[in-house]
């Protein structure tokens, strides 16, 4: 019975990351919470991930539009070609 709840540390980290973006299932959240209860490393990862998410949401970051990003990439590639 308990075997259904046991997941690896890497899987717990992956589920934690998915939960950050509301992409994890209820079953994954249950397994993560079970591991969270007894694994110190998982607790630290979840807490840091939660803190990072809150910080990013409150930072009011502005991202580049796709066209701006594409223009920068093209310019960089052009400069790299010219250097060779």
C-alpha positions as CSV (number, residue, x, y, z in Angstrom):
1,X,0.0,0.0,0.0
2,X,2.7,2.5,1.0
3,X,4.6,1.6,-2.2
4,X,2.1,3.5,-4.2
5,X,3.1,6.7,-2.5
6,X,6.9,6.3,-2.8
7,X,8.6,8.4,-5.4
8,X,12.2,9.3,-6.1
9,X,13.6,12.7,-5.2
10,X,13.9,13.7,-8.8
11,X,10.2,12.8,-9.4
12,X,9.3,14.9,-6.4
13,X,11.2,17.8,-7.8
14,X,9.5,17.4,-11.1
15,X,6.1,17.3,-9.6
16,X,6.9,20.4,-7.5
17,X,7.9,22.2,-10.7
18,X,4.7,21.1,-12.4
19,X,2.6,22.2,-9.4
20,X,4.2,25.7,-9.6
21,X,2.4,26.1,-13.0
22,X,-0.8,24.2,-12.0
23,X,0.1,21.3,-14.3
24,X,0.2,18.5,-11.7
25,X,-2.6,16.0,-11.1
26,X,-4.2,15.4,-7.7
27,X,-2.5,12.0,-7.5
28,X,0.9,13.6,-8.1
29,X,0.2,16.2,-5.4
30,X,-0.7,13.5,-2.9
31,X,2.5,11.6,-3.7
32,X,4.6,14.8,-3.3
33,X,3.0,15.6,0.0
34,X,3.7,12.1,1.3
35,X,7.4,12.5,0.4
36,X,7.4,16.0,1.8
37,X,6.5,14.6,5.2
38,X,9.6,12.5,5.6
39,X,12.2,14.0,3.2
40,X,14.2,17.0,4.3
41,X,15.6,17.7,0.9
42,X,12.2,17.6,-0.7
43,X,10.9,20.1,1.9
44,X,13.8,22.4,1.2
45,X,13.2,22.2,-2.5
46,X,9.5,22.8,-2.2
47,X,10.0,25.7,0.1
48,X,12.6,27.4,-2.1
49,X,10.5,26.8,-5.2
50,X,7.5,28.4,-3.5
51,X,9.5,31.4,-2.3
52,X,10.9,31.8,-5.9
53,X,7.4,31.7,-7.4
54,X,6.1,34.3,-5.0
55,X,9.2,36.6,-5.6
56,X,8.7,36.3,-9.4
57,X,5.0,37.1,-9.2
58,X,5.6,40.1,-7.1
59,X,8.5,41.5,-9.2
60,X,6.4,42.8,-12.1
61,X,8.9,41.6,-14.7
62,X,8.4,42.7,-18.2
63,X,9.4,40.3,-20.9
64,X,10.3,40.9,-24.5
65,X,7.8,40.4,-27.2
66,X,8.5,37.5,-29.6
67,X,9.4,39.9,-32.5
68,X,11.9,41.8,-30.2
69,X,13.5,38.6,-29.1
70,X,13.7,37.4,-32.7
71,X,15.3,40.6,-33.8
72,X,17.9,40.4,-31.0
73,X,18.7,36.8,-32.0
74,X,19.1,37.7,-35.6
75,X,21.4,40.6,-34.8
76,X,23.5,38.3,-32.5
77,X,23.8,35.7,-35.2
78,X,24.8,38.3,-37.8
79,X,27.5,39.6,-35.5
80,X,28.8,36.1,-34.8
81,X,29.0,35.4,-38.6
82,X,30.9,38.7,-39.1
83,X,33.5,37.7,-36.4
84,X,34.4,34.5,-38.2
